[in-house]
Amino acid sequence: GQNIDQPTEMTATEGAIVQINCTYQTSGFNGLFWYQQHAGEAPTFLSYNVLDGLEEKGRFSSFLSRSKGYSYLLLKELQMKDSASYLCAVNDNTGKLIFGQGTTLQVKP
Amino acid sequence: ETGVTQSPTHLIKTRGQQVTLRCSSQSGHNTVSWYQQALGQGPQFIFQYYREEENGRGNFPPRFSGLQFPNYSSELNVNALELDDSALYLCASSLGGQLNTGELFFGEGSRLTVL
């Protein structure tokens, strides 16, 4: 079966660092994506990992371990505008994305 | 560069009715995927169209159907609407159909409420 797990909710303080974990079990794998989605809006692309290791993009970094079926999204220097849902999604090698349920991050002052 | 546009943005229907949602893909993209996102959940894959043909389907009943036109725009049709069909319907465009390894570009979505 296809399964992607991520925590439902997280809370962090402005200026801090937060790590959002994602584990996956899919029939195929051709890359893992992280999307940010603000309430009532469309998902927007944050990062893409297809090889093991860390990809850094400004305040956001994403890590992938294919052998462990594990990824995380790291957000540094948190800002209030980072309050959103963060979606982990796997390309199952058929051109479609399998999404997790999303992690709602609340950033507090 | 033209982004993905969807219409209508919001609509309300009653049980048993039919609805058509529309999507214009990003310029140069030949693949359109449709996702259903219920409140508090991640998007669920409905189906994908590549070069005017259905190119993969998720676990949705036949009353969910679609079309892709020669200009790569697409429609999602849902017949015999049920209350559980209330959701945000997202269209995403990309290149290459099943060979796609790149990101999906999402439209703003059509929020459907079924009463």
Interface residues (C-beta under 8 A of the other chain):
Chain A: I4 N30 G31 F33 E41 A42 P43 T44 F45 Y48 V50 L87 A89 N91 T94 G95 K96 L97 I98 F99 G100 Q101 G102
Chain B: T31 S33 Y35 G40 Q41 G42 P43 Q44 F45 Q48 Y50 N55 G56 G58 L90 S94 G96 G97 Q98 L99 N100 T101 G102 E103 L104 F105 F106 G107 E108 G109
